[in-house]
Every structure is written in structure tokens, then in C-alpha cells.
């Protein structure tokens, strides 16, 4: 994921991650909690970067064409 950059902030608290995992029905091995905390922290930082964009004068795309253009 090119838009997710490692940050130096504090990771998500292990108790919070364990509670989230229980709510989602996931089993996270205890040895993976610290790594997961850092990954979630970095993902949230990447999302915050997008949330901070000023899109006041930007209109949303209302139509999408999923077809690939042929180059042949």
C-alpha cells in the first residue's frame, strides 16, 4: 500500500485491539498485537491525511465506466 506510511506515533493500545478483535470475532495471537497496533496506527494516519483535504469546490464523480479501453 503506497499511501500508508510508517509513522512514529504510539501504537493502538493492546487492550483496544483485543476488544476490537473480540467484537469482530477474530483471533489475534498475542505475539502479533504490537505489530497490529503499529499497522492500525499507520492506517488511521493515512486516512486522516485524506480527511484533511479541502474538497469544498470538488464535485464527486457520479458516473463510472468500468470498461477497459482497448489499445489494440
C-alpha positions in Angstrom: 0.0 0.0 0.0 1.8 3.0 -1.2 -0.3 5.6 0.5 0.3 4.1 4.0 3.5 5.4 5.5 5.1 4.3 8.8 4.6 6.9 11.5 6.5 7.3 14.8 3.4 7.8 17.0 2.3 5.5 19.7 0.6 2.3 18.6 -3.0 1.4 19.4 -3.3 0.1 22.9 -3.3 -3.7 23.1 -6.5 -3.8 25.2 -8.2 -1.8 22.5 -7.0 -4.1 19.7 -8.1 -7.2 21.7 -11.6 -5.7 22.3 -11.9 -4.8 18.6 -10.8 -8.4 17.6 -13.4 -9.9 20.0 -16.1 -7.7 18.5 -15.2 -8.8 15.0 -14.8 -12.5 16.0 -11.1 -12.5 15.2 -8.4 -14.4 17.0 -5.2 -12.4 17.1 -2.2 -14.2 18.5 -0.6 -12.2 21.4 2.7 -12.0 19.6 1.0 -10.1 16.7 -0.7 -7.5 18.9 2.2 -5.0 18.9 2.7 -5.2 15.1 -1.1 -4.9 14.5 -1.1 -1.8 16.8 1.5 -0.1 14.7 -0.3 -1.1 11.4 -3.6 0.2 12.6 -1.9 3.5 13.8 -0.3 4.0 10.3 -3.6 3.2 8.5 -5.5 5.7 10.6 -2.8 8.3 9.9 -3.2 7.7 6.2 -7.0 8.1 6.4 -6.6 11.3 8.5 -4.4 12.7 5.6 -7.3 12.2 3.3 -9.8 13.6 5.7 -7.8 16.8 6.0 -8.1 17.6 2.3 -10.2 20.6 1.5 -12.7 19.3 -1.1 -15.2 22.2 -0.8 -15.2 23.0 -4.5 -14.6 19.5 -5.8 -17.6 17.7 -7.3 -17.9 14.0 -6.7 -17.8 11.6 -9.6 -21.3 10.5 -10.3 -20.7 8.1 -13.2 -18.2 5.3 -13.5 -17.4 3.3 -16.6 -15.8 0.0 -15.5 -14.8 -1.0 -19.1 -11.1 -1.1 -20.1 -10.2 0.9 -23.1 -8.6 -1.3 -25.8 -5.2 -0.1 -27.0 -5.2 -2.5 -30.0 
